[in-house]
Amino acid sequence: LPATRCQIDHADNWSSGGLTDLKLLGPACQFHNRDRYHNPDRYTRHRVGTDRWAFTLKGRR
């Protein structure tokens, strides 16, 4: 989806104290934004470049 149709996703769960820091925010579709917090064991966080991150479903990259 284009970023204009996405939600802002916090790298560290906001409801658990994750910071709203530009370096820790990124676009995510509504489904994945919610699913990642309800099912964190499904996702792997990894660095992309020097100041970006991404989440992938475990077993995929």
Residue pairs with C-beta under 8 A, 6 or more apart in sequence:
1 27
1 29
3 27
5 29
6 27
6 28
6 29
6 30
6 33
7 27
7 28
7 29
7 30
7 33
8 25
8 26
8 27
8 28
9 25
9 26
9 27
9 28
9 32
9 33
9 36
10 18
10 19
10 20
10 24
10 25
11 18
11 24
11 25
11 26
11 45
11 53
12 18
12 19
12 24
13 37
13 40
14 20
15 37
18 24
23 51
24 53
26 52
26 53
26 54
28 36
28 55
32 55
35 42
36 42
36 43
36 55
41 58
42 57
42 58
43 55
43 56
43 57
43 58
44 55
44 56
44 57
44 58
44 61
45 53
45 54
45 55
46 53
46 54
46 55
46 56
46 61
47 53
48 54
